[in-house]
Amino acid sequence: MSASGPGLVGLRPRLVTFLGTILASLILIAPARAGIKAGDAEVGADYGWQHFDPDLLGKIGRRWSLRGGMHSTDRLEWEGQYVHGRVDESSLPGTRRQVTLTEAFVNVVLNFRVHEPIVPYAFLGAGIAKTEIEAVSLRSSDTEAGYQIGGGARFFFGREGAIALRLELVAGGADAFEHSYFHPALGAGLTFRIGRRP
């Protein structure tokens, strides 16, 4: 199934590059130890935009996720994540097309050395992905492997704050219908750290 669309053209790739440069700079220049410690738990939710593969409408849709994890050390976290994304297109009455992507991941998250209120991180995740395609009155779906790699930063409200703003760039992919599809995303949300400082 192919469709043409604007994709990430014009300012969009520049924005992604700009945000990626900022996040990489935070990782490289921050000299202090992270404000997260072993035994801390974390839960959060985020919302953002996902660019669906050109063979799956090739347009930008909405994406939200729920996540929760445990820090086995101050640098290493194991995280579970549920992700739901969708994009719609309806150029003429009765020609609505929709792609829905539902994923469940286990992520390995690596925290970097930073000033305590700011915690940059990188992650790698693998799991399952369900891809659903609906065109007019026809619907098909397939569930296969899903995978993602990305990075971002948590911006805690105060040195000992338990709530943080989370910004994240994701390069995600999913197998479906005997093909592999690429769905990059950008998201923002809140994360809640559960655990007391000694």
C-alpha positions as CSV (number, residue, x, y, z in Angstrom):
1,M,0.0,0.0,0.0
2,S,1.6,3.3,-1.1
3,A,0.6,6.9,-0.7
4,S,2.3,10.2,-1.3
5,G,2.5,12.9,1.3
6,P,4.5,15.9,2.4
7,G,6.6,13.8,4.8
8,L,9.3,15.5,6.8
9,V,10.2,18.3,4.4
10,G,11.1,21.9,4.8
11,L,11.6,22.8,8.4
12,R,10.8,19.5,9.9
13,P,14.1,17.8,9.4
14,R,15.9,21.0,10.5
15,L,13.8,20.9,13.7
16,V,14.7,17.3,14.4
17,T,18.4,18.0,13.7
18,F,18.3,21.0,16.0
19,L,16.7,19.2,18.9
20,G,19.0,16.3,18.4
21,T,22.0,18.6,18.6
22,I,20.8,20.1,21.8
23,L,20.3,16.7,23.4
24,A,23.7,15.5,22.3
25,S,25.3,18.7,23.7
26,L,23.7,18.1,27.1
27,I,25.1,14.6,27.1
28,L,28.7,15.8,26.2
29,I,29.0,18.9,28.4
30,A,27.3,18.0,31.6
31,P,29.9,17.1,34.2
32,A,28.0,16.1,37.3
33,R,26.5,12.9,38.5
34,A,22.9,12.1,37.6
35,G,20.1,12.9,40.1
36,I,18.6,9.4,39.8
37,K,19.8,6.6,42.2
38,A,19.6,2.8,42.3
39,G,16.2,1.6,43.5
40,D,14.2,4.6,42.2
41,A,11.1,3.8,40.2
42,E,9.7,6.0,37.5
43,V,6.4,6.3,35.7
44,G,5.3,8.7,33.0
45,A,3.3,9.6,30.0
46,D,4.0,11.5,26.8
47,Y,2.4,12.8,23.7
48,G,3.8,13.8,20.4
49,W,4.0,13.4,16.6
50,Q,5.0,10.3,14.6
51,H,5.9,10.3,10.9
52,F,4.5,7.2,9.4
53,D,6.5,5.3,6.7
54,P,6.0,6.5,3.1
55,D,4.4,3.1,2.3
56,L,1.9,3.6,5.2
57,L,0.4,7.0,4.1
58,G,3.7,8.8,4.7
59,K,2.1,11.5,6.8
60,I,2.5,12.8,10.4
61,G,0.1,11.5,13.0
62,R,-0.4,11.6,16.7
63,R,1.4,9.3,19.2
64,W,1.1,8.8,22.9
65,S,2.7,6.4,25.3
66,L,2.7,5.2,28.9
67,R,5.9,4.0,30.6
68,G,7.2,2.7,33.9
69,G,10.5,1.3,35.0
70,M,13.1,0.7,37.8
71,H,16.6,1.9,38.0
72,S,18.9,-1.0,38.9
73,T,21.8,1.6,39.2
74,D,21.8,5.4,38.9
75,R,22.8,4.9,35.2
76,L,20.8,1.9,34.1
77,E,17.0,1.5,34.0
78,W,14.8,-1.3,32.8
79,E,11.5,0.1,31.4
80,G,8.2,-1.1,30.0
81,Q,6.4,1.1,27.5
82,Y,3.0,1.0,25.7
83,V,2.8,3.2,22.6
84,H,-0.2,4.0,20.4
85,G,0.0,6.0,17.2
86,R,-2.5,6.8,14.4
87,V,-2.7,8.8,11.2
88,D,-5.7,9.5,9.1
89,E,-6.3,10.7,5.5
90,S,-9.5,11.7,3.8
91,S,-9.1,13.6,0.6
92,L,-12.7,13.0,-0.6
93,P,-15.9,11.9,1.1
94,G,-15.9,8.1,1.5
95,T,-12.1,7.7,0.8
96,R,-10.9,7.8,4.4
97,R,-7.7,5.8,5.1
98,Q,-6.2,5.2,8.5
99,V,-3.1,3.5,9.9
100,T,-2.9,2.6,13.6
101,L,0.3,1.4,15.3
102,T,0.1,-0.2,18.7
103,E,3.4,-1.3,20.4
104,A,4.7,-2.8,23.6
105,F,8.4,-2.5,24.4
106,V,11.0,-3.5,26.9
107,N,13.6,-0.7,27.0
108,V,17.1,-0.5,28.3
109,V,17.7,3.1,29.3
110,L,21.2,4.5,30.0
111,N,21.4,7.8,32.0
112,F,24.4,10.1,31.5
113,R,26.5,12.3,33.8
114,V,24.6,15.6,34.1
115,H,23.7,18.4,36.5
116,E,21.2,17.0,38.9
117,P,18.1,18.8,37.5
118,I,18.8,17.6,34.0
119,V,19.2,13.9,33.2
120,P,19.9,13.1,29.5
121,Y,19.5,9.5,28.5
122,A,19.6,7.1,25.5
123,F,17.6,3.9,25.1
124,L,17.2,0.8,23.1
125,G,13.9,-1.1,23.0
126,A,12.4,-4.3,21.5
127,G,8.9,-5.8,21.6
128,I,5.8,-6.4,19.5
129,A,4.0,-4.1,17.1
130,K,0.5,-4.4,15.8
131,T,-0.1,-2.5,12.5
132,E,-3.7,-1.9,11.4
133,I,-4.7,-0.5,8.0
134,E,-8.2,0.7,7.2
135,A,-9.2,1.9,3.8
136,V,-12.9,2.6,3.0
137,S,-14.6,-0.4,4.5
138,L,-11.6,-2.8,4.3
139,R,-9.4,-3.5,7.3
140,S,-6.3,-5.7,7.7
141,S,-3.8,-6.1,10.6
142,D,-0.5,-7.8,11.3
143,T,1.4,-8.3,14.6
144,E,5.2,-8.8,14.4
145,A,8.4,-7.4,15.9
146,G,8.8,-3.8,16.9
147,Y,12.1,-2.0,17.8
148,Q,13.2,1.5,18.7
149,I,16.3,3.5,19.6
150,G,16.3,7.1,20.8
151,G,17.3,9.6,23.4
152,G,16.1,12.6,25.3
153,A,16.4,14.4,28.6
154,R,14.5,14.8,31.8
155,F,14.3,18.3,33.2
156,F,13.5,17.9,36.9
157,F,11.7,20.8,38.7
158,G,14.4,21.4,41.4
159,R,17.5,19.4,42.5
160,E,15.4,17.0,44.6
161,G,12.2,17.3,42.6
162,A,10.2,14.1,41.8
163,I,8.5,15.5,38.7
164,A,10.2,16.2,35.4
165,L,9.5,17.4,31.9
166,R,10.6,14.8,29.4
167,L,11.6,15.5,25.8
168,E,12.4,12.6,23.5
169,L,13.4,11.7,19.9
170,V,12.7,8.2,18.7
171,A,13.8,6.2,15.6
172,G,11.3,3.4,15.6
173,G,10.4,0.6,13.3
174,A,8.0,-2.3,12.9
175,D,7.6,-5.4,10.8
176,A,4.3,-6.0,9.1
177,F,2.8,-7.6,6.0
178,E,6.3,-9.1,5.1
179,H,7.9,-5.6,5.1
180,S,9.8,-3.4,7.5
181,Y,8.5,0.1,8.2
182,F,10.2,3.1,9.7
183,H,8.3,5.5,12.0
184,P,10.4,8.3,13.6
185,A,8.7,10.3,16.4
186,L,9.1,13.4,18.7
187,G,7.4,13.5,22.0
188,A,7.1,15.5,25.3
189,G,5.5,14.5,28.6
190,L,5.9,14.3,32.3
191,T,7.7,11.7,34.4
192,F,7.4,11.0,38.1
193,R,10.3,9.6,40.1
194,I,9.3,7.4,43.0
195,G,12.0,7.0,45.6
196,R,13.5,9.2,48.4
197,R,16.9,10.7,48.6
198,P,19.1,9.4,51.4
